[in-house]
Amino acid sequence: MRTVLTIAISLLVIGLVCVGQQTGGLCGNVTYENRNQVDCGPLQVATISGAATDIQGVAVPNVCVGVFTETDHKFIAAAQTDDSGRFELKNVPDGNYRLVAKYEVFAPANARIHVNRHSRSKKPLASHIRLAGIDTTSYFESKERYDYFPVRQ
């Protein structure tokens, strides 16, 4: 009986790990949200990569970054920032999208982006995460290099 129970629990754990990998892990269920008062852009990118930092420039790990279609906000892909706050979403086709970054008590960031994988511009994106509050929003911008993302301990 114990062997059967151990096998069943092992199969359940393996199944949950596989489902988590297929849906993007913890960020597979990221939802579209837009609190922008002004909608700028689109930011021109060849790849969807960058880093998330707080208002003081400290890297924020575990931020969910999701890509959605521009017009009907259908989910395309998601990634989670690593311990250095960096993220990358690969294999997103050329086109117009919405990029959303979300993390617990912080206001979500939402930006219009245009992906052109043949572009010469390799600028990474910076997501500046701010605490949620009245008239406060997080935002994205394009940066020249990752040097702008210091890792503070």
DRENVEX-543092 format. One line per field, with one value per atom (N, C-alpha, C): residue number from 1; residue in three letters; chain; x negated, y negated, z. Coordinates in nm, 4 decimals. Each point is the difference from the previous one (the first is absolute). Layout:
BEGIN
bake = c(NUM ...)
torke = c(ALA ...)
pake = c(A ...)
east = c(X ...)
north = c(Y ...)
up = c(Z ...)
END
This chain:
BEGIN
bake = c(1 1 1 2 2 2 3 3 3 4 4 4 5 5 5 6 6 6 7 7 7 8 8 8 9 9 9 10 10 10 11 11 11 12 12 12 13 13 13 14 14 14 15 15 15 16 16 16 17 17 17 18 18 18 19 19 19 20 20 20 21 21 21 22 22 22 23 23 23 24 24 24 25 25 25 26 26 26 27 27 27 28 28 28 29 29 29 30 30 30 31 31 31 32 32 32 33 33 33 34 34 34 35 35 35 36 36 36 37 37 37 38 38 38 39 39 39 40 40 40 41 41 41 42 42 42 43 43 43 44 44 44 45 45 45 46 46 46 47 47 47 48 48 48 49 49 49 50 50 50 51 51 51 52 52 52 53 53 53 54 54 54 55 55 55 56 56 56 57 57 57 58 58 58 59 59 59 60 60 60 61 61 61 62 62 62 63 63 63 64 64 64 65 65 65 66 66 66 67 67 67 68 68 68 69 69 69 70 70 70 71 71 71 72 72 72 73 73 73 74 74 74 75 75 75 76 76 76 77 77 77 78 78 78 79 79 79 80 80 80 81 81 81 82 82 82 83 83 83 84 84 84 85 85 85 86 86 86 87 87 87 88 88 88 89 89 89 90 90 90 91 91 91 92 92 92 93 93 93 94 94 94 95 95 95 96 96 96 97 97 97 98 98 98 99 99 99 100 100 100 101 101 101 102 102 102 103 103 103 104 104 104 105 105 105 106 106 106 107 107 107 108 108 108 109 109 109 110 110 110 111 111 111 112 112 112 113 113 113 114 114 114 115 115 115 116 116 116 117 117 117 118 118 118 119 119 119 120 120 120 121 121 121 122 122 122 123 123 123 124 124 124 125 125 125 126 126 126 127 127 127 128 128 128 129 129 129 130 130 130 131 131 131 132 132 132 133 133 133 134 134 134 135 135 135 136 136 136 137 137 137 138 138 138 139 139 139 140 140 140 141 141 141 142 142 142 143 143 143 144 144 144 145 145 145 146 146 146 147 147 147 148 148 148 149 149 149 150 150 150 151 151 151 152 152 152 153 153 153)
torke = c(MET MET MET ARG ARG ARG THR THR THR VAL VAL VAL LEU LEU LEU THR THR THR ILE ILE ILE ALA ALA ALA ILE ILE ILE SER SER SER LEU LEU LEU LEU LEU LEU VAL VAL VAL ILE ILE ILE GLY GLY GLY LEU LEU LEU VAL VAL VAL CYS CYS CYS VAL VAL VAL GLY GLY GLY GLN GLN GLN GLN GLN GLN THR THR THR GLY GLY GLY GLY GLY GLY LEU LEU LEU CYS CYS CYS GLY GLY GLY ASN ASN ASN VAL VAL VAL THR THR THR TYR TYR TYR GLU GLU GLU ASN ASN ASN ARG ARG ARG ASN ASN ASN GLN GLN GLN VAL VAL VAL ASP ASP ASP CYS CYS CYS GLY GLY GLY PRO PRO PRO LEU LEU LEU GLN GLN GLN VAL VAL VAL ALA ALA ALA THR THR THR ILE ILE ILE SER SER SER GLY GLY GLY ALA ALA ALA ALA ALA ALA THR THR THR ASP ASP ASP ILE ILE ILE GLN GLN GLN GLY GLY GLY VAL VAL VAL ALA ALA ALA VAL VAL VAL PRO PRO PRO ASN ASN ASN VAL VAL VAL CYS CYS CYS VAL VAL VAL GLY GLY GLY VAL VAL VAL PHE PHE PHE THR THR THR GLU GLU GLU THR THR THR ASP ASP ASP HIS HIS HIS LYS LYS LYS PHE PHE PHE ILE ILE ILE ALA ALA ALA ALA ALA ALA ALA ALA ALA GLN GLN GLN THR THR THR ASP ASP ASP ASP ASP ASP SER SER SER GLY GLY GLY ARG ARG ARG PHE PHE PHE GLU GLU GLU LEU LEU LEU LYS LYS LYS ASN ASN ASN VAL VAL VAL PRO PRO PRO ASP ASP ASP GLY GLY GLY ASN ASN ASN TYR TYR TYR ARG ARG ARG LEU LEU LEU VAL VAL VAL ALA ALA ALA LYS LYS LYS TYR TYR TYR GLU GLU GLU VAL VAL VAL PHE PHE PHE ALA ALA ALA PRO PRO PRO ALA ALA ALA ASN ASN ASN ALA ALA ALA ARG ARG ARG ILE ILE ILE HIS HIS HIS VAL VAL VAL ASN ASN ASN ARG ARG ARG HIS HIS HIS SER SER SER ARG ARG ARG SER SER SER LYS LYS LYS LYS LYS LYS PRO PRO PRO LEU LEU LEU ALA ALA ALA SER SER SER HIS HIS HIS ILE ILE ILE ARG ARG ARG LEU LEU LEU ALA ALA ALA GLY GLY GLY ILE ILE ILE ASP ASP ASP THR THR THR THR THR THR SER SER SER TYR TYR TYR PHE PHE PHE GLU GLU GLU SER SER SER LYS LYS LYS GLU GLU GLU ARG ARG ARG TYR TYR TYR ASP ASP ASP TYR TYR TYR PHE PHE PHE PRO PRO PRO VAL VAL VAL ARG ARG ARG GLN GLN GLN)
pake = c(A A A A A A A A A A A A A A A A A A A A A A A A A A A A A A A A A A A A A A A A A A A A A A A A A A A A A A A A A A A A A A A A A A A A A A A A A A A A A A A A A A A A A A A A A A A A A A A A A A A A A A A A A A A A A A A A A A A A A A A A A A A A A A A A A A A A A A A A A A A A A A A A A A A A A A A A A A A A A A A A A A A A A A A A A A A A A A A A A A A A A A A A A A A A A A A A A A A A A A A A A A A A A A A A A A A A A A A A A A A A A A A A A A A A A A A A A A A A A A A A A A A A A A A A A A A A A A A A A A A A A A A A A A A A A A A A A A A A A A A A A A A A A A A A A A A A A A A A A A A A A A A A A A A A A A A A A A A A A A A A A A A A A A A A A A A A A A A A A A A A A A A A A A A A A A A A A A A A A A A A A A A A A A A A A A A A A A A A A A A A A A A A A A A A A A A A A A A A A A A A A A A A A A A A A A A A A A A A A A A A A A A A A A A A A A A A A A A A A A A A A A A A A A A A A A A A A A A A A A A)
east = c(-0.0822 0.0822 -0.0868 -0.1057 -0.0891 -0.0681 -0.0381 -0.0656 0.0944 0.1250 0.0991 0.0197 0.0089 0.0174 -0.1217 -0.1189 -0.1230 -0.0046 0.0364 0.0008 0.1032 0.1178 0.1062 -0.0435 -0.0604 -0.0470 -0.1114 -0.0909 -0.1085 0.0550 0.0978 0.0608 0.0717 0.0661 0.0681 -0.1005 -0.1101 -0.1032 -0.0600 -0.0299 -0.0549 0.0992 0.1270 0.1030 0.0098 -0.0052 0.0066 -0.1214 -0.1176 -0.1209 0.0130 0.0481 0.0164 0.1008 0.1115 0.1005 -0.0580 -0.0763 -0.0622 -0.0966 -0.0753 -0.0943 0.0720 0.1111 0.0725 0.0692 0.0456 0.0760 -0.0861 -0.1317 -0.0858 -0.0225 0.0192 -0.0229 0.0984 -0.0486 0.0856 0.0647 -0.0560 0.0521 0.0920 0.0308 0.0852 0.1418 0.0411 0.1361 0.0016 -0.1036 -0.0045 0.1162 0.0652 0.1155 -0.0325 0.0733 -0.0184 0.0549 -0.0774 0.0441 -0.0645 0.0782 -0.0509 0.0546 -0.0899 0.0374 -0.0647 -0.0494 -0.0673 0.0963 -0.0454 0.0762 -0.0336 -0.1215 -0.0464 -0.0579 0.0319 -0.0480 -0.1006 -0.1273 -0.1078 -0.0399 -0.0925 -0.0576 0.0491 -0.0218 -0.0545 -0.1526 -0.0532 -0.1436 -0.0413 -0.1042 -0.0484 -0.1047 0.0224 -0.0934 -0.0239 -0.1199 -0.0311 0.0291 -0.0263 0.0299 0.0656 0.0799 0.0656 -0.0853 -0.0878 -0.0888 -0.0285 -0.0425 -0.0316 -0.0098 0.0295 -0.0105 0.1063 0.0380 0.0958 -0.0732 0.0191 -0.0598 0.1068 -0.0246 0.0915 -0.0430 0.0663 -0.0251 -0.1410 -0.0649 -0.1358 -0.1050 0.0444 -0.0929 -0.0397 0.0670 -0.0300 0.0736 -0.0709 0.0594 0.1143 0.1090 0.1163 0.0157 -0.0313 0.0182 0.1467 0.0340 0.1326 0.1136 -0.0308 0.1033 0.0515 0.1306 0.0586 0.0099 -0.0572 0.0034 0.0744 0.1137 0.0821 0.0159 0.0138 0.0228 0.1426 0.0714 0.1389 0.0162 0.0987 0.0270 0.0461 -0.0286 0.0309 0.1498 0.0758 0.1407 0.0935 -0.0124 0.0960 -0.0610 -0.1253 -0.0699 -0.0015 -0.0173 -0.0136 -0.1417 -0.0123 -0.1287 -0.0840 -0.1287 -0.0935 -0.1066 -0.0686 -0.1094 -0.0293 -0.0726 -0.0384 -0.1337 -0.0663 -0.1262 -0.0055 -0.0846 -0.0192 -0.1428 -0.0165 -0.1353 -0.0819 -0.1296 -0.0899 -0.0445 -0.0978 -0.0477 -0.0605 -0.0436 -0.0558 0.1054 0.1252 0.1082 0.0104 -0.0762 -0.0023 0.1030 0.0479 0.0973 -0.0275 0.0500 -0.0075 0.1140 0.0693 0.1062 -0.0450 -0.0184 -0.0517 0.1129 -0.0293 0.0896 0.1348 0.0063 0.1220 -0.0068 0.0990 -0.0036 0.0023 -0.0452 0.0065 0.1448 0.0171 0.1343 0.0139 0.1220 0.0322 0.0596 -0.0498 0.0420 0.0125 0.0496 0.0000 -0.0881 -0.0879 -0.0879 0.0437 0.0266 0.0504 -0.0936 -0.0397 -0.0812 0.0813 0.0073 0.0795 -0.0766 0.0160 -0.0613 0.0722 0.0546 0.0700 0.0493 -0.0651 0.0503 -0.0378 -0.0687 -0.0405 0.1084 0.0047 0.0923 -0.0476 0.0916 -0.0430 -0.0561 -0.0957 -0.0525 0.0634 0.0338 0.0605 -0.0583 -0.0502 -0.0598 0.0374 0.0178 0.0166 -0.1398 -0.0159 -0.1288 0.0225 -0.1008 -0.0002 -0.1240 0.0211 -0.1101 -0.0348 -0.1277 -0.0541 -0.1327 0.0016 -0.1188 -0.1164 0.0248 -0.1072 -0.0556 0.0488 -0.0458 -0.1447 -0.0722 -0.1378 -0.0037 0.1070 0.0064 0.0087 -0.0939 -0.0017 0.0195 0.0663 0.0192 0.0889 -0.0448 0.0860 0.1059 0.1021 0.1062 -0.0250 0.0366 -0.0086 0.1408 0.0355 0.1284 -0.0262 0.0552 -0.0160 0.1265 -0.0146 0.1121 0.0149 0.1202 0.0292 0.1104 -0.0027 0.1069 0.1334 0.1030 0.1332 0.0503 0.0638 0.0565 0.0810 0.0613 0.0783 -0.0932 0.0362 -0.0782 -0.1432 -0.0192 -0.1318 0.0114 -0.0946 -0.0041 -0.1444 -0.0207 -0.1310 -0.0091 -0.1214 -0.0135 -0.1198 -0.0009 -0.1107 -0.0680 -0.1286 -0.0727 -0.1100 -0.0552 -0.1103 -0.1313 -0.0985 -0.1321 -0.1067 -0.1138 -0.1114 -0.0681 -0.0237 -0.0721 0.0541 -0.0398 0.0370 -0.0779 -0.1022 -0.0774 0.0889 0.1155 0.0917 0.0746 -0.0218 0.0718 -0.0953 -0.0444 -0.0932 0.0697 -0.0729 0.0529 -0.0499 0.0908 -0.0372 0.0401 -0.0871 0.0251 0.0581)
north = c(0.1197 -0.1197 -0.1264 0.0043 -0.1150 -0.0284 0.1049 -0.0143 -0.0645 0.0403 -0.0566 -0.1480 -0.0357 -0.1392 -0.0835 0.0525 -0.0704 -0.0227 0.1004 -0.0135 -0.1035 0.0017 -0.0961 -0.1429 -0.0209 -0.1339 -0.0440 0.0903 -0.0324 -0.0401 0.0735 -0.0330 -0.1346 -0.0284 -0.1289 -0.1144 0.0135 -0.1036 -0.0189 0.1082 -0.0095 -0.0699 0.0337 -0.0643 -0.1485 -0.0405 -0.1418 -0.0755 0.0605 -0.0637 -0.0182 0.1013 -0.0098 -0.1077 -0.0073 -0.1026 -0.1380 -0.0178 -0.1278 -0.0441 0.0952 -0.0347 -0.0383 0.0637 -0.0286 -0.1356 -0.0439 -0.1241 -0.1187 0.0181 -0.1116 -0.0088 0.1118 0.0009 -0.0874 -0.0786 -0.0855 -0.1120 -0.0321 -0.1107 0.0457 0.1278 0.0506 -0.0545 -0.0511 -0.0522 -0.1519 -0.0680 -0.1458 -0.0559 -0.1028 -0.0584 -0.1403 -0.0421 -0.1331 -0.1043 -0.1070 -0.1107 -0.1280 -0.1077 -0.1280 -0.1119 -0.0649 -0.1150 -0.1281 0.0036 -0.1168 -0.1174 -0.1185 -0.1210 -0.0570 0.0260 -0.0411 0.1238 0.0183 0.1172 -0.0432 0.0197 -0.0386 0.1199 -0.0238 0.1116 0.0078 0.1106 0.1218 -0.0037 0.0747 0.0185 0.0990 -0.0322 0.0853 0.0962 0.1316 0.0992 0.1104 0.0573 0.1169 0.1260 -0.0070 0.1098 -0.0575 0.0807 -0.0447 0.0471 -0.0882 0.0317 -0.1278 0.0159 -0.1171 0.0362 -0.0971 0.0189 -0.0814 0.0467 -0.0703 -0.0524 -0.1284 -0.0616 -0.0816 -0.0247 -0.0881 -0.1447 -0.0928 -0.1422 -0.0421 0.0786 -0.0303 0.0725 0.0740 0.0704 0.1379 0.0510 0.1333 0.1044 0.1040 0.1071 0.0657 0.0304 0.0651 0.1385 0.1057 0.1357 0.0416 0.1024 0.0631 -0.0880 -0.1023 -0.0806 0.0795 0.0079 0.0660 -0.0999 0.0341 -0.0844 0.0777 -0.0552 0.0684 -0.0800 0.0696 -0.0623 0.0330 -0.1043 0.0129 -0.0654 0.0449 -0.0645 -0.1425 -0.0870 -0.1431 -0.0268 0.0612 -0.0370 0.0707 0.1315 0.0712 0.0574 -0.0304 0.0340 0.1496 0.0810 0.1437 0.0305 0.0912 0.0405 0.0702 -0.0398 0.0614 0.0815 -0.0635 0.0671 -0.0755 0.0658 -0.0641 0.0529 -0.0803 0.0395 -0.0640 0.0536 -0.0531 -0.0508 -0.1169 -0.0527 0.0889 0.0083 0.0814 -0.0781 0.0523 -0.0652 -0.1375 -0.0258 -0.1308 -0.0910 0.0434 -0.0797 0.0060 0.0871 0.0049 0.0990 -0.0320 0.0866 0.0033 0.1053 0.0100 0.0893 -0.0476 0.0777 0.0280 0.1264 0.0383 0.0421 -0.0050 0.0501 -0.0702 -0.1278 -0.0773 -0.0558 0.0311 -0.0458 -0.1523 -0.0501 -0.1437 -0.0468 -0.1224 -0.0551 -0.0972 -0.0466 -0.0938 0.0755 -0.0321 0.0705 -0.0974 0.0532 -0.0664 0.0833 -0.0666 0.0647 -0.0422 0.0970 -0.0275 0.0632 -0.0777 0.0512 -0.0141 0.1091 -0.0008 0.0673 -0.0580 0.0589 -0.0511 0.0891 -0.0204 -0.1414 -0.0741 -0.1300 -0.1158 0.0293 -0.1042 -0.0240 -0.1211 -0.0324 0.0708 0.0493 0.0667 -0.0999 0.0457 -0.0804 0.0524 -0.0890 0.0389 -0.0888 0.0601 -0.0778 0.0601 -0.0881 0.0430 0.0286 0.1146 0.0321 0.0462 -0.0221 0.0516 0.0871 0.1288 0.0944 0.0106 -0.0249 0.0191 0.0715 0.1311 0.0807 -0.0298 -0.0670 -0.0328 -0.1405 -0.0665 -0.1348 0.0042 -0.1055 -0.0098 -0.0443 -0.0575 -0.0470 0.1188 0.0115 0.1095 -0.0533 -0.1144 -0.0608 0.0879 0.0277 0.0724 -0.0943 0.0581 -0.0775 -0.0088 -0.1115 -0.0180 -0.0151 0.0832 -0.0121 -0.0614 -0.1176 -0.0684 0.0241 0.0821 0.0435 -0.0948 -0.0531 -0.0903 0.0581 -0.0352 0.0437 -0.0536 0.0802 -0.0415 -0.1135 -0.0966 -0.1125 -0.0869 -0.1009 -0.0917 -0.0761 -0.0089 -0.0690 0.0527 0.1268 0.0621 0.1182 0.0101 0.1150 0.0391 0.1257 0.0473 -0.0218 0.0064 -0.0274 0.0714 0.0072 0.0553 -0.1121 0.0190 -0.0872 0.0817 -0.0528 0.0642 -0.0531 0.0868 -0.0397 0.0402 -0.0683 0.0305 0.1323 0.0232 0.1192 0.0456 0.1200 0.0513 -0.0692 -0.0800 -0.0706 -0.0910 -0.0349 -0.0877 0.0728 0.1299 0.0785 0.0511 -0.0884 0.0464 0.0976 0.0971 0.0956 -0.0434 -0.0444 -0.0442 0.1067 0.0228 0.1034 -0.0604)
up = c(0.0000 0.0000 0.0000 0.0820 0.0060 -0.1324 -0.0704 -0.1287 -0.1012 0.0006 -0.0921 0.0305 0.1273 0.0406 -0.0394 0.0191 -0.0380 -0.1508 -0.0773 -0.1459 -0.0427 0.0597 -0.0351 0.0305 0.1156 0.0361 -0.0953 -0.0345 -0.0932 -0.1362 -0.0501 -0.1289 0.0051 0.1106 0.0163 -0.0026 0.0711 0.0025 -0.1387 -0.0700 -0.1358 -0.0912 0.0107 -0.0820 0.0269 0.1261 0.0340 -0.0527 0.0069 -0.0530 -0.1508 -0.0699 -0.1458 -0.0379 0.0702 -0.0285 0.0262 0.1079 0.0311 -0.1079 -0.0577 -0.1054 -0.1286 -0.0303 -0.1229 0.0042 0.1154 0.0092 0.0385 0.0097 0.0354 0.1496 0.0724 0.1435 0.0738 0.0925 0.0809 -0.0809 -0.1138 -0.0809 -0.1117 -0.0074 -0.1060 0.0054 0.1152 0.0125 0.0159 -0.0476 0.0072 -0.0831 0.0510 -0.0685 -0.0488 -0.1011 -0.0563 0.0966 0.0172 0.0841 -0.0529 -0.0043 -0.0482 0.0875 0.0731 0.0830 -0.0509 -0.1230 -0.0567 -0.0135 0.0394 -0.0237 -0.1375 -0.0454 -0.1323 -0.0668 -0.1268 -0.0725 -0.1055 0.0276 -0.0925 -0.0837 -0.0903 -0.0731 -0.1417 -0.0608 0.0590 0.0099 0.0963 0.0107 -0.1081 -0.0746 -0.1086 0.0554 -0.0155 0.0524 -0.1023 0.0028 -0.0813 0.0809 0.1301 0.0915 0.1239 0.0649 0.1226 0.1160 0.0455 0.1104 0.0772 0.1235 0.0808 0.1457 0.0854 0.1438 0.0714 0.1170 0.0849 0.1234 0.0277 0.1180 0.0726 0.1274 0.0725 -0.0221 0.0646 -0.0229 0.0407 0.0868 0.0432 -0.0838 -0.1019 -0.0876 0.0475 0.1020 0.0522 -0.0840 -0.0412 -0.0806 0.0754 -0.0728 0.0606 -0.0638 0.0760 -0.0535 0.0049 -0.0772 -0.0008 -0.0515 -0.0780 -0.0648 -0.1198 -0.0172 -0.1165 -0.1140 -0.1137 -0.1185 -0.1078 -0.0447 -0.0991 -0.1267 -0.1123 -0.1298 -0.0428 -0.0446 -0.0434 -0.1361 -0.0783 -0.1279 0.0252 -0.0945 0.0153 0.0036 -0.0890 -0.0145 0.0967 0.0133 0.0849 0.1277 0.0257 0.1244 0.0309 -0.1038 0.0196 0.0448 0.0954 0.0554 -0.1061 -0.0130 -0.0945 0.0734 0.0958 0.0710 0.1292 0.0902 0.1261 0.0470 0.0812 0.0623 0.1381 0.0828 0.1342 0.0108 0.0645 0.0153 0.0924 -0.0287 0.0812 0.1241 0.0709 0.1227 -0.0250 -0.1242 -0.0365 -0.0620 0.0010 -0.0555 -0.1510 -0.0645 -0.1467 -0.0542 -0.1205 -0.0662 -0.1496 -0.0652 -0.1452 -0.0473 -0.1021 -0.0639 -0.1428 -0.0330 -0.1304 -0.0923 -0.1295 -0.1041 -0.0076 0.0356 -0.0194 -0.1426 -0.0844 -0.1397 -0.0111 -0.1136 -0.0272 0.0109 0.0504 0.0099 0.1152 0.0205 0.1080 0.1176 0.1196 0.1203 0.1168 0.1104 0.1297 0.0920 0.0715 0.0956 0.1389 0.0868 0.1346 0.1019 0.1008 0.1111 0.1276 0.0768 0.1229 0.1136 0.1187 0.1192 0.1238 0.0763 0.1271 0.0287 0.0888 0.0457 -0.0917 -0.1097 -0.0925 -0.1048 -0.0521 -0.1082 -0.1267 -0.0829 -0.1229 -0.1014 -0.0797 -0.1105 -0.1278 -0.0916 -0.1270 -0.1084 -0.1062 -0.1091 -0.1343 -0.0968 -0.1380 -0.0547 -0.0672 -0.0612 -0.1439 -0.0818 -0.1363 -0.0140 -0.0239 -0.0153 -0.1480 -0.0299 -0.1338 0.0188 -0.0115 0.0283 -0.0926 -0.1121 -0.0934 0.0236 0.1015 0.0323 0.0497 -0.0258 0.0493 0.1456 0.0462 0.1381 0.0944 0.0890 0.0972 0.1420 0.0122 0.1317 0.0883 0.1221 0.0928 0.0584 0.0580 0.0635 0.1492 0.0569 0.1448 0.0531 0.0962 0.0674 0.1366 0.0228 0.1278 0.0821 0.1027 0.0815 0.1189 0.0171 0.1117 0.0869 0.1283 0.0892 -0.0498 0.0113 -0.0444 0.0882 -0.0606 0.0729 -0.0937 0.0539 -0.0814 -0.0930 -0.1265 -0.1028 -0.0120 0.0273 -0.0129 -0.0944 -0.0879 -0.0895 -0.0242 -0.0306 -0.0409 -0.1503 -0.0554 -0.1425 -0.0603 -0.1336 -0.0767 -0.0755 -0.0301 -0.0915 -0.0653 -0.1074 -0.0710 0.0552 0.0177 0.0503 -0.0999 0.0060 -0.0902 0.0355 0.1295 0.0435 0.1340 0.0383 0.1319 0.1115 -0.0354 0.1019 0.0838 -0.0526 0.0717 0.1116 0.0100 0.0986 0.1064 0.0900 0.1033 0.0947 0.0447 0.0964 0.1363 0.0816 0.1356 0.0987 0.0930 0.1026 0.1249)
END
